[in-house]
Amino acid sequence: MKRRTTFSAIGGYQPFLFCIGMYIVALFFSIFICSAIFYVVNPKKGMAVAAKSTPEKSAMAKSGGQQVLLTVAK
């Protein structure tokens, strides 16, 4: 009886394919995490301008400079 050996070579590549897959996953997450940290440190100009005119700052100006923790709109 002759034995079929069509898939025997794939088993030898399993550690290599696993390392390639883990490298791709780690590369994806590292790019995502590094870009998130970069945008926290250096925000975009449009977001920095929009952050200056938030309702919290206008409520703080109305309350005489004291910090407002909770407001209820009527």
Secondary structure, 3 states (H helix, E strand, C coil): CCCCCCCHHHHHCHHHHHHHHHHHHHHHHHHHHHHHHHHHHCCCHHHHHHHHCCHHHHHHHHCCCCCCCCCCCC
